């Protein structure tokens, strides 16, 4: 393992002679697992935390690899080309799965490679994904060649470039925020900057978990008051276009709130989250992101969670919170 570059809040490393499987990265004399503590329940004041990052993972082991275990590993043809450089773009869940929220952690790490000269770059990403058109995101970031790695397989990579954040990956650095806005908005010729959507509601009910059980009872109010409902099936460009000028955003807790990075009007954001999820699974993440993005009108409403963290919207509380803004 070689440290190659050190840019603000990111370090770039080069791994050599690597096998990748559903457990993690197997180097000749060490093992770096994907799994482990995904994130802490809360940030401490000292910001010491268990991390999903490979090099900070407490389960990392320095032990000699058994190469016989990888006889069936897929050997990428690009391993024979010295001018090709594979870049690590896997979710913190490795080959298991990637979702929209986790993808933004990966995106921030890839900032390290924008001006990093390592030949033709090929991005290795998680193949099992809940993200609409994930290649759009990675193409937007400058990766024209992408390889999706599947669960229950193993792969051999002769050299692998990896970037790791120096701060908690739930956070967005100011440099990262500016870079993402540049890539997704300012350098994106397909963005329609004329949209003037001012009120948004973000539905989770076409997602795969954490449903909002009484959303239908709220739809008439949303319609009567000019809210655009997004459900995550929209293209990334479409989501950006609606978030840019939003002045009010109401959302059950979920990763579509990551799009508040594109807000330009400092909107009122009302996040509704289950108490159990808030304490156990880090729903604090979106509050921290709001601070990162410079949003000053962020409100959270805690409600009781039902089975599998499903929630019911506190409709009257939401209406009360909206009164000063109507």
C-alpha positions as CSV (number, residue, x, y, z in Angstrom):
1,X,0.0,0.0,0.0
2,X,1.4,3.4,-1.0
3,X,0.2,6.9,-0.1
4,X,0.2,8.8,-3.4
5,X,-1.5,12.1,-2.8
6,X,-2.9,14.2,0.0
7,X,-5.5,16.7,-0.9
8,X,-7.7,18.7,1.5
9,X,-9.7,16.2,3.6
10,X,-8.9,13.3,1.3
11,X,-5.9,10.9,0.9
12,X,-5.2,8.7,-2.1
13,X,-3.6,5.3,-1.8
14,X,-2.4,2.7,-4.2
15,X,-3.1,-1.0,-3.4
16,X,-1.3,-3.7,-5.3
17,X,-2.2,-7.4,-5.9
18,X,-5.7,-7.3,-4.6
19,X,-8.5,-9.8,-4.5
20,X,-12.0,-8.3,-3.9
21,X,-15.0,-10.4,-2.7
22,X,-18.1,-9.9,-0.6
23,X,-16.1,-9.7,2.6
24,X,-13.6,-7.0,1.6
25,X,-10.2,-6.4,0.1
26,X,-7.6,-9.1,0.4
27,X,-4.0,-7.8,0.0
28,X,-1.0,-10.2,0.2
29,X,-0.4,-9.4,3.9
30,X,-3.6,-7.7,5.1
31,X,-7.4,-7.9,5.0
32,X,-9.6,-4.9,5.0
33,X,-13.3,-5.8,5.5
34,X,-16.3,-3.8,4.2
35,X,-18.5,-4.5,7.1
36,X,-18.1,-3.3,10.7
37,X,-19.6,-0.2,12.3
38,X,-21.3,1.7,9.6
39,X,-21.5,4.9,11.6
40,X,-21.9,5.9,15.2
41,X,-25.2,6.7,16.9
42,X,-24.2,10.3,17.3
43,X,-21.1,12.5,16.5
44,X,-19.0,13.0,19.6
45,X,-17.7,16.5,20.4
46,X,-14.3,15.3,19.6
47,X,-15.6,13.6,16.4
48,X,-13.9,10.3,17.2
49,X,-16.0,7.6,15.5
50,X,-16.1,4.1,14.3
51,X,-15.9,4.3,10.5
52,X,-16.8,2.3,7.5
53,X,-13.7,3.5,5.8
54,X,-11.3,0.7,4.9
55,X,-8.2,1.9,6.6
56,X,-10.0,3.0,9.8
57,X,-12.0,-0.2,10.2
58,X,-11.2,-1.8,13.6
59,X,-11.6,-5.2,12.0
60,X,-8.7,-4.7,9.7
61,X,-6.2,-7.5,10.0
62,X,-2.6,-8.0,9.1
63,X,-2.4,-11.6,8.1
64,X,-0.9,-13.5,5.1
65,X,-3.5,-14.2,2.4
66,X,-4.4,-17.7,1.2
67,X,-4.3,-17.4,-2.6
68,X,-5.8,-20.8,-3.0
69,X,-9.1,-19.4,-1.8
70,X,-9.3,-17.2,-4.9
71,X,-8.7,-19.7,-7.7
72,X,-12.1,-18.8,-9.3
73,X,-11.5,-15.0,-9.1
74,X,-12.2,-13.0,-12.3
75,X,-9.0,-11.6,-13.7
76,X,-9.9,-8.3,-15.4
77,X,-8.3,-7.9,-18.9
78,X,-7.2,-4.3,-18.0
79,X,-4.8,-5.8,-15.5
80,X,-2.5,-6.4,-18.4
81,X,-2.5,-2.7,-19.5
82,X,-0.1,-0.6,-17.5
83,X,-1.8,2.6,-18.7
84,X,-5.2,1.7,-17.1
85,X,-5.8,2.5,-13.5
86,X,-8.8,1.0,-11.6
87,X,-10.4,3.4,-9.1
88,X,-12.2,2.1,-6.0
89,X,-15.9,3.3,-6.2
90,X,-17.6,0.7,-4.1
91,X,-20.3,1.5,-1.5
92,X,-19.3,1.2,2.2
93,X,-21.4,-2.0,2.1
94,X,-19.0,-3.3,-0.5
95,X,-20.5,-5.8,-3.0
96,X,-23.7,-6.2,-0.9
97,X,-25.7,-3.2,-2.0
98,X,-25.6,0.5,-2.7
99,X,-28.4,3.0,-2.0
100,X,-28.8,6.6,-2.9
101,X,-27.6,7.9,0.5
102,X,-24.5,5.6,0.6
103,X,-23.7,6.6,-3.0
104,X,-23.0,10.2,-1.9
105,X,-20.4,9.0,0.5
106,X,-18.6,7.3,-2.4
107,X,-19.0,10.4,-4.6
108,X,-17.2,12.6,-2.1
109,X,-14.2,10.2,-2.1
110,X,-14.0,10.3,-5.9
111,X,-13.3,14.0,-5.8
112,X,-9.7,13.0,-5.2
113,X,-9.3,11.8,-8.7
114,X,-10.5,14.8,-10.8
115,X,-7.0,16.1,-11.3
116,X,-5.0,13.0,-10.3
117,X,-2.9,11.7,-13.2
118,X,-3.0,7.9,-13.1
119,X,-3.7,7.1,-16.7
120,X,-7.0,5.9,-18.1
121,X,-9.3,5.6,-15.1
122,X,-11.8,2.7,-14.8
123,X,-14.3,2.9,-11.9
124,X,-15.2,-0.2,-10.0
125,X,-18.6,0.2,-8.4
126,X,-21.2,-1.9,-6.5
127,X,-23.3,-3.8,-9.0
128,X,-26.3,-4.3,-6.7
129,X,-27.8,-0.9,-6.4
130,X,-31.1,0.9,-5.6
131,X,-29.9,4.0,-7.4
132,X,-31.7,5.1,-10.6
133,X,-29.1,5.1,-13.4
134,X,-26.0,5.1,-11.2
135,X,-23.7,5.4,-14.2
136,X,-25.1,8.8,-14.8
137,X,-23.6,10.0,-11.6
138,X,-20.2,8.4,-12.3
139,X,-20.1,9.7,-15.9
140,X,-20.9,13.2,-14.5
141,X,-17.9,12.9,-12.3
142,X,-15.6,12.1,-15.2
143,X,-15.5,8.3,-15.3
144,X,-16.4,7.1,-18.8
145,X,-15.6,3.5,-18.2
146,X,-17.3,1.7,-15.3
147,X,-17.3,-1.9,-14.2
148,X,-20.1,-3.2,-11.8
149,X,-18.9,-5.8,-9.3
150,X,-21.5,-8.4,-8.3
151,X,-22.1,-10.1,-4.9
152,X,-21.0,-13.8,-4.5
153,X,-18.1,-13.3,-6.9
154,X,-14.4,-12.6,-6.4
155,X,-12.2,-10.4,-8.5
156,X,-8.5,-9.8,-9.0
157,X,-7.1,-6.3,-9.5
158,X,-3.4,-5.8,-10.1
159,X,-3.4,-2.3,-8.8
160,X,-6.2,-0.3,-7.2
161,X,-6.4,3.4,-6.4
162,X,-8.4,4.3,-3.3
163,X,-9.3,7.7,-1.7
164,X,-10.3,7.9,2.0
165,X,-11.8,11.0,3.8
166,X,-10.1,12.4,6.8
167,X,-13.4,13.4,8.3
168,X,-16.6,11.4,8.9
169,X,-18.0,10.4,5.4
170,X,-21.5,11.6,6.4
171,X,-20.1,15.1,6.4
172,X,-19.6,17.2,3.3
173,X,-16.5,19.4,3.2
174,X,-16.9,22.9,1.7
175,X,-14.5,21.8,-1.1
176,X,-16.7,18.7,-1.7
177,X,-19.9,20.8,-1.8
178,X,-18.4,23.2,-4.4
179,X,-17.1,20.3,-6.5
180,X,-20.5,18.5,-6.6
181,X,-22.4,21.7,-7.5
182,X,-19.8,22.4,-10.2
183,X,-20.2,18.9,-11.7
184,X,-23.9,18.5,-11.4
185,X,-25.1,22.0,-12.1
186,X,-22.6,24.5,-13.5
187,X,-20.9,22.1,-15.9
188,X,-24.1,20.2,-16.8
189,X,-25.5,21.3,-20.1
190,X,-28.7,19.2,-19.7
191,X,-29.9,21.1,-16.6
192,X,-33.0,23.3,-17.1
193,X,-32.3,26.3,-14.9
194,X,-35.7,27.9,-15.7
195,X,-37.7,25.7,-13.3
196,X,-39.2,27.7,-10.4
197,X,-40.6,24.9,-8.1
198,X,-41.0,26.5,-4.6
199,X,-42.6,23.7,-2.6
200,X,-41.6,20.1,-2.4
201,X,-42.8,17.0,-0.7
202,X,-40.5,13.9,-0.8
203,X,-42.3,10.6,-0.8
204,X,-40.6,7.4,0.3
205,X,-43.5,5.1,-0.7
206,X,-42.0,3.9,-3.9
207,X,-38.8,3.0,-2.1
208,X,-37.9,-0.4,-0.5
209,X,-38.3,0.3,3.2
210,X,-39.4,2.9,5.8
211,X,-42.8,3.7,4.4
212,X,-45.1,6.6,5.3
213,X,-48.4,4.9,6.3
214,X,-50.8,7.8,6.2
215,X,-49.4,9.8,3.2
216,X,-52.7,9.6,1.3
217,X,-54.3,11.7,4.0
218,X,-51.8,14.5,3.3
219,X,-52.0,14.5,-0.5
220,X,-55.0,16.8,-0.8
221,X,-53.3,19.4,1.4
222,X,-50.1,19.2,-0.7
223,X,-52.0,19.6,-3.9
224,X,-54.1,22.5,-2.6
225,X,-51.0,24.3,-1.6
226,X,-48.9,23.9,-4.7
227,X,-46.5,21.2,-3.6
228,X,-44.6,19.2,-6.1
229,X,-44.3,15.5,-5.0
230,X,-41.0,13.7,-5.8
231,X,-40.8,10.0,-5.1
232,X,-37.2,9.2,-6.2
233,X,-38.0,7.8,-9.5
234,X,-37.2,11.1,-11.3
235,X,-33.9,11.5,-13.0
236,X,-31.1,13.2,-11.1
237,X,-31.3,16.2,-13.3
238,X,-35.0,16.5,-12.7
239,X,-34.5,16.4,-8.9
240,X,-31.8,19.1,-9.0
241,X,-34.0,21.3,-11.1
242,X,-36.8,21.2,-8.5
243,X,-34.5,21.5,-5.5
244,X,-32.6,24.6,-6.7
245,X,-35.4,27.1,-6.1
246,X,-37.3,25.3,-3.4
247,X,-38.5,27.5,-0.5
248,X,-40.3,24.7,1.5
249,X,-39.3,21.0,1.6
250,X,-41.3,18.4,3.6
251,X,-39.8,14.9,3.9
252,X,-40.0,11.7,5.8
253,X,-36.4,11.0,6.7
254,X,-34.6,9.6,3.7
255,X,-31.7,10.1,1.4
256,X,-33.5,12.3,-1.1
257,X,-32.7,15.0,1.5
258,X,-29.1,14.8,0.2
259,X,-30.4,16.9,-2.7
260,X,-30.6,19.9,-0.4
261,X,-27.0,20.4,-1.4
262,X,-28.4,22.0,-4.6
263,X,-30.8,24.4,-2.8
264,X,-30.1,28.1,-3.5
265,X,-32.9,29.7,-1.5
266,X,-32.2,28.5,2.1
267,X,-35.6,26.7,2.3
268,X,-37.6,25.6,5.3
269,X,-36.9,21.9,5.6
270,X,-39.2,19.8,7.7
271,X,-37.9,16.3,8.3
272,X,-40.2,13.7,9.9
273,X,-38.4,10.8,11.4
274,X,-39.1,7.9,13.7
275,X,-37.7,8.1,17.3
276,X,-36.1,4.7,17.1
277,X,-34.5,5.4,13.8
278,X,-33.3,8.8,15.1
279,X,-31.5,7.2,18.1
280,X,-30.3,4.0,16.6
281,X,-29.5,4.6,12.9
282,X,-28.3,8.1,12.6
283,X,-31.1,10.2,11.2
284,X,-29.0,13.0,12.6
285,X,-27.1,12.8,9.4
286,X,-29.4,15.1,7.4
287,X,-29.3,17.7,10.2
288,X,-25.5,17.7,9.9
289,X,-25.7,18.0,6.2
290,X,-28.0,21.0,6.5
291,X,-25.3,22.7,8.5
292,X,-22.7,21.7,5.9
293,X,-24.9,23.2,3.2
294,X,-25.5,26.4,5.0
295,X,-29.3,25.8,5.5
296,X,-30.6,27.8,8.5
297,X,-34.3,26.8,8.5
298,X,-34.1,23.1,9.4
299,X,-36.8,21.5,11.6
300,X,-37.1,17.9,12.7
301,X,-40.3,16.4,14.0
302,X,-39.9,13.1,15.9
303,X,-42.8,10.5,15.8
304,X,-43.3,7.0,17.0
305,X,-42.1,4.3,14.6
306,X,-44.1,1.3,13.6
307,X,-42.7,-2.1,12.5
308,X,-39.7,-1.8,10.2
309,X,-39.4,1.9,11.0
310,X,-42.6,2.9,9.1
311,X,-44.0,6.2,10.3
312,X,-47.2,8.2,10.3
313,X,-47.0,11.9,9.4
314,X,-48.0,14.3,12.2
315,X,-50.1,16.3,9.8
316,X,-51.4,18.9,12.2
317,X,-47.8,19.5,13.5
318,X,-46.6,20.0,10.0
319,X,-49.3,22.5,9.2
320,X,-48.5,24.4,12.4
321,X,-44.8,24.6,11.4
322,X,-45.8,25.9,8.0
323,X,-48.0,28.8,9.2
324,X,-45.2,31.4,9.3
325,X,-44.1,30.5,5.8
326,X,-47.5,30.6,4.1
